[in-house]
């Protein structure tokens, strides 16, 4: 009997989720968030960075408290991870926009390494279909990574604008 009620309530929730009014509200909210990101990109990134800092603090606190639980196999390591998480959270909260720039620089480095691997793969494997496209994709990845590493802060702002534009377009076509 309770199983039938769960299925019925799930079906009702699905109907509400598919209602035009719900879809319209989600679309309008998505467009609103997209516009906010495009109008205030650095403030939006700062808010995201602050949320990340808070999450790191909470994570660290839970790990630190968890280190004193009786069933932890290596309490010293868990406590150390908790302290590191809390320190990282404090650093992120003290310098939120710089944190975003550092994360962008790390992303750029990953793109460079990935691009180099793709170019080497395209040159080394004679029998791979689309070697030219693989090499071209690798070169584009290297170039994009170099731009991000060279100018992390402006790149993050541009990425925020692109994300905001995507949200506006997505919200209009939901």
Order of alpha helices (4+ residues) and beta strands (2+ residues): alpha-alpha-alpha-alpha-alpha-alpha-alpha
